[in-house]
Every structure is written in structure tokens, then in C-alpha cells.
Amino acid sequence: MTLTVPTVVFKTRVRDESIGGDNPFRWQDVSTDDIFKGKKVVVLALPGAFTPTCSSTHLPGFEAKYQDIINQGVDEVYCLSVN
């Protein structure tokens, strides 16, 4: 199945050494076109970033199949998690 990623803007934090201090990050808008346009991608999601279950049970299966996915003509694989 092929789907088109909806056009949205993500509010991201990026390191900016010119800011200095303990929190040298600034906000930067990144659109789905910036990330996905013109590429064949796989987007997967995990329920919790860096949780014991996701790190030991969920993610390893995707990591093991990464090259198989790429070999099918996929340009990039993205993992999404929000917690």
C-alpha cells in the first residue's frame, strides 16, 4: 500500500551553538515536504521512546529487518515515538 504523507509542519528543537548556555537550542519549523518529498519511506511508531519494553522488544525486530526494507526500494525508515 502506498500513501502520501499529509502536509504538516513540525515544531522541532535544533542545537544552535551560537545561543550558548545550558540549553543551546532554538525552535525550527520542519515540514513533511522537507523530510519526505520525493522519497519512498516507511514510518513506524513505538508507544514509548527508550522505555524498557520498546527498547528490548519492539524496536529490535525493526532493526533486524532494516536492510530487508531498504532492499525493497525504500529510501529511509523513520521511527516515531511521543512520550
C-alpha positions as CSV (number, residue, x, y, z in Angstrom):
1,M,0.0,0.0,0.0
2,T,1.3,3.4,-0.9
3,L,0.1,6.5,1.0
4,T,1.1,10.2,0.8
5,V,2.2,11.8,4.0
6,P,-0.1,14.7,4.8
7,T,1.5,18.2,4.6
8,V,2.1,19.4,8.2
9,V,4.8,21.5,10.0
10,F,6.6,20.0,13.0
11,K,7.9,22.3,15.7
12,T,11.4,21.0,16.3
13,R,14.3,21.9,18.6
14,V,17.7,22.1,17.0
15,R,21.1,22.7,18.6
16,D,22.4,26.2,17.9
17,E,25.9,26.7,19.5
18,S,25.5,30.5,18.9
19,I,22.9,30.6,21.7
20,G,25.3,29.2,24.4
21,G,24.4,28.3,27.9
22,D,22.9,25.1,29.3
23,N,20.1,24.9,26.7
24,P,21.6,25.8,23.3
25,F,18.5,25.0,21.2
26,R,16.2,27.0,19.1
27,W,12.8,26.3,17.6
28,Q,12.8,25.4,13.9
29,D,9.8,24.6,11.7
30,V,10.3,21.5,9.6
31,S,7.6,20.5,7.1
32,T,6.7,17.0,6.0
33,D,7.9,18.0,2.5
34,D,11.3,18.8,3.9
35,I,11.5,15.3,5.3
36,F,9.5,13.1,2.9
37,K,9.0,14.8,-0.5
38,G,10.4,12.7,-3.4
39,K,11.3,9.7,-1.2
40,K,9.8,6.3,-0.6
41,V,9.7,6.0,3.2
42,V,8.5,3.7,5.9
43,V,7.2,5.3,9.1
44,L,6.7,3.2,12.2
45,A,5.7,4.2,15.7
46,L,6.6,2.9,19.1
47,P,4.5,3.6,22.2
48,G,7.4,4.9,24.3
49,A,10.8,6.2,23.4
50,F,13.6,4.5,25.3
51,T,11.3,2.5,27.5
52,P,12.5,-1.0,28.5
53,T,9.8,-2.8,26.6
54,C,10.2,-0.7,23.4
55,S,13.9,-0.9,23.5
56,S,14.1,-4.6,24.2
57,T,11.0,-6.0,22.4
58,H,9.5,-3.6,19.9
59,L,12.5,-1.9,18.2
60,P,14.9,-4.9,17.7
61,G,12.5,-6.5,15.2
62,F,12.5,-3.4,13.0
63,E,16.3,-3.1,13.3
64,A,16.7,-6.7,12.3
65,K,14.6,-6.1,9.2
66,Y,16.0,-2.7,8.3
67,Q,18.2,-3.9,5.4
68,D,15.4,-6.0,4.0
69,I,13.2,-2.9,4.0
70,I,15.8,-0.8,2.3
71,N,16.4,-3.6,-0.3
72,Q,12.8,-3.2,-1.4
73,G,13.5,0.3,-2.7
74,V,12.7,2.3,0.4
75,D,14.9,5.4,0.8
76,E,14.5,5.9,4.5
77,V,13.0,4.4,7.6
78,Y,11.7,6.7,10.4
79,C,10.7,5.7,13.9
80,L,8.3,8.0,15.7
81,S,7.5,8.0,19.4
82,V,6.0,10.6,21.7
83,N,6.1,10.4,25.5
